[in-house]
């Protein structure tokens, strides 16, 4: 959904195959843990440290979208121990009995996660029984100030004809429809057929202006000045600004998605005890800080945030926005199979128009 692949070894050994991370001679003495995560969503040094400190070998596989991840976990053909889905997909996995309840007594470092993130998680994990928050953020517009000389306040700028062939949209059904639904004043979790049809029509109207529907490429294209405007995740925006000072990020006035990705353990996990050890390790303040500095996605770990030395980053409105100052912020909900089918069918109509 929002990250690019970083273990290029996977390409060499096959798209489906797994690879071990780290080279510690002790790795594997305490078994292994099989992790299924977004690409470039953990500091590789963290995986090496986990192996060295625990003797548990990390076997690592990656996915690009929740929709790619889900059927692999559901089928059970690949027995993963730890997975990192997004909010709405976690709810789907809970509803379909794919996850085991976590043993929080064995994960004391989860106490470092801020209360507000546990509360946010109740929207998809009502009892906070199945998931531990890992990263969070917003979705907004990244724009190049050398190419856009007007205030960017609304999603509507993505329909401005003067930016034809200079607009990047997310190649994701829920993300794309979120933009159109919000612009129309609707909930991004709408299941109303008329509202969804209107959103589809709006996206079809926009399509001639869109340079490309992208996932990971939005970051590099915006850094390279290949587009004026792009829909992007906040963590990616932080990175792009390091590379290109002309780039600015804004949360549109109509509202947006506040997302959260969390660690879960599938019911068929072959190494659940090692899975809990891995999650607990990831919640250690120094480890959470390393991951934040590497991936640039906001950490829900309050203790880690206190360790950020750069005050500008620690108080960044992109990394840690005051959500109370924005209206109409939502988190994606799992809408059910029927709604999923409707969204997917309408998205096909957009892409084929």
N, C-alpha and C positions, 0 to 999 in steps of 0.2 A: 504493500500500500504506500510506504513512504520512505523506504530505505533501499540502498543499492547493495548488490552482492559484494562480499569482500574476500571470501575464501575461493580464489580462482582455481585452487586445486580441484574443487568439485567438477569444474568443467573438464579437467583432464582425465578424471576417473569415471565420469559419467554423471548425468544430471541427477540420477536417483541415488547414487551411492553416497555413503557417509564417510567422513574422514575424522581421524583423531586430531585433537588440537593440543599442541605442547609436546615437549620432548623429555620431560622429567623421567629419570630412570625408575622412579618409584610409582609413576602413573600406572594404574591398573592393579596395584597390589591390594587395593580395597574395592575392586570391581570397577564398574563403569557407570556413567550416566549419559543417556542419549538425549540431546537437546535439539529441539526444532524451533528455530527462531528466524526473525527477519534478518536479511543481509545487513552487514555492518551495523549491528545493533548491540554489540558488546565489544569491549576492548580485548583484543586477543591476549594481551598480557594478563588480564584477569583470569582467563581460562587456564593459562599456564600456572598462575599462582594457586588456583584451586587444586589443580593436579598435584602440585608440589606440597601443599599444606595438608591435603587429605589422602593422597594416594589413589584417588578415584580418577580414572581416565575419562576425559570428556570426548564423546563422539558427537559430532556437530553436523546438522543438516539445516538447510535454509529454505524459506519460502518468500514469495514476492507479494502475495495478497492473502487475505483471510480465506478467500474463496478457493484458492489453490490448496491451502493448508487443510481445510476442514475435511474434504473427502478422504484424504490420506489418513487422518486420525480416525475418522469414522470407520473406514474399512478395516483398520487394525492390522493391515499387512506390515506396516512398519511400526514396531513397538517403541514409541517414544516415552521417555520418562518425564520430560519437562517441555512444555510448549508455551509460547507467548502470543496468544491471540488478542484481538481488540475487544472492547466492551460488548458490542452487540453479538459478536460471534461466541463470546463466553456464555452469554445467556442461551444461545442456541445449543451449545454443547451441554449445558446444565439440563435444559429441557429434554434433550435426547439421551440423557443418562450416560454421557461419555466421560465424565470427570469424577475423580474420587475426592472426598472431603480431605482437607489438609490437616496435618498434625501440627498445630501451632505451638504446642508445648516443646516440640523439637526445633522450633525456629524462633528463638528469642529476639533475633535482630529485626523481626518484622515490627517490633515496637517502635522502630525508628521511622516508620511510615506515618506521615501526618494524618491527623484525624479527618481533615477535609477530603482526603483521597479515599479513605475507607468509606466515608459517607457517600461520596460520588459513586463508589463501586456498588453500593446497595441498589443502584438502578438496574444492574444486571446480575448481581450476586447478592440477593436480599439479606442473607445472614452472614455475609463475608466468610463463607465456609470453604469456597472452592478456588479462590484466587488471591494473589498478592500483587498489588500495584508495582509496576516497574518503571514506566515512563508515561508522561502525559503531555498534552499540548493543545494547540488550537489549529484551525485551518483558516488561512486568509489569503490576501493578495500580495504578492511580491511584485514590485514595479521598479523600473529603472528610471531614476530621476533625470537622466540625460535624454530620455526618450519620451517621458511623460511630464508635461509641464503644468498639469492641473492637479488640484487636490483629489486624492483617491479616497473616497469615503463609502462607496456603494458597489455592490456586485454589478450594478448596471454598466460600469465602465467596460466590462468584458463583452458588452454588446455594442460598443462604440465603433462605428465603421472606419474611423480614422486609424484604428489599430489593427486593421485587417492584415492577416498573416503574421501578426506579432503577438498573438494571444496563445498561451499554453493552458490547456485544461487537463485535469486528472483523468486518466483512463481507468476509471472506477465508477461503477454504476451508482453506488450510494453517494460518493463524493460529488459526482457531476449533478445528480438530482438534488443534492443538498443546496447547491448554489442556486439552481433554478427555483426550487421550492421557497427558499428564503427570500429571493428577489420578488416572488409573487405574494409574500406575506404569509406563507404556510409553514407548518411544522416540517422539519426534515424527516420526521418519522410518520408522515402522512400515509394513510392507506386509502384515502378517498380517490376513487377512480377519476373524477373530474379534475381534481387538483394535480394528479399525476399526469394526466393527459395534457393539461396546460403546461406543466413543466417540460414534458417531452417536446411540445410545440416550440417552447422557448429555446430549448437546446438545438432543435432543428434549425430555427431561425438564426441562431448564433453560428452554426457550423461553418458557413463560408468564411467567417472571420478567423477561425481557429487555425493556427499554424500546425498544431499537432496535439493529439491526446497522448499524454505521457504519464509515466510514474516516476522513475528515478531520474530521467533525463531533464526534468524541469530545473534541477539544481545546476547542472553544467551549462545548459542553454542560457539560463539567466546570468550566470557568472560571465559567460562569454559574450554577452550582449546580443544574443541571437533573437531575443524577444523582448518586448516592452513590458508585458504583463503575464503573470503566471499564478495559478492556484497552487498553493504550497503549504506544507506542514511547518509549524513554527520552528521545530528543531532544524529543519533544512534551511529555513530563512536565516537562522543565526549563523550557520556555516557560510552561506553565500555572502553575507555581509562582511565576513572576515576576508573573503577573496575579492570582493568588488564593492568599494565604498559607495558606489552610486545606487545601490539597491536598498529599498525601504520596504517594510512589512506593515500591513494594516489589517485589523479586524473590521470588516464592513459593518455599517450601521444596522443592517437588517438582521445581524446575528450570524452565528456560525456553529460549527461542531467543536465541542470540547471533548477530546477523546482521551482514552486511557488504555494502555496495553498492560497486561498482567500475566504473571506466571501461573500456570495451572499444571495439574498432573493427570494424565489420562487414566481411566479406570484399569486399562490393561498394561499399565507401566510395569516393566519387569524389575525395576530397581527403585521402588518408591522411597525407601529410606535414603538412598543417595540423592534422589530428587529433592527431598526436604533439605538435605545438607547443602545442595546447590543453591536453592532459593534463599536459605538463611545466609549463605555466604554473599549472595548478591545484594542482600539488605544491610550488610556491614557498611558503616558510614564511609570508610576509606575506599571501599570497593565501589560503592554507588557513586562516589566523587570521580573515581577513575573513569567509570562508564559515561558519566555526564560530560566530562571533558573530552572524551573520545568521540561520542556520537552526537553531542550537542542537543540532545532531546532532554526536556525538563525532567528532573528527578522528583518523585514524591517523597523522597527520603529527607525529612527535616534536618536530621543530624548531619547529613552530607552537605546540604545547602549551607549550613553554618561553617563548613570547612572551606567554602569557596573564598579564595583570597581576594580576588578582584571584585571590589565593591560594585562596579558598574554591571558586572555579570550577575552577581548575587541579587541585585535589585533590578535586573533587566525586565522591561515591560513585555518583551517578547518571550523570554524564558519563564518568567514568573509573573504573569499579568495579574492585576487586581480584577478578578472576574466580576466583582460587584459593580464595576463601573460600566459594564456592557449589558445591553438588553438582548433578550431572545437567544441566549446561549443554550444549546442542548447537547445531549450525548446520544449517539445512535442507539436505538433499541432494536432487538430482534423482533421482526414483525410477523413471523410465521411463514410457512412454506408457500401459501397462496400469494401473499404479498411479495415474497421473493420472486416468484415466477412472473408476477405482473411487472415488477421493476425490471427484471432481466429482459422481458419481451419488449418493453418500451425502450430500453437502452439499445437493443438490437435495431429498433426502428430508427433511433437517432444515428447510430453508426452507419446504417445502410442507406440513409437518406441522401 
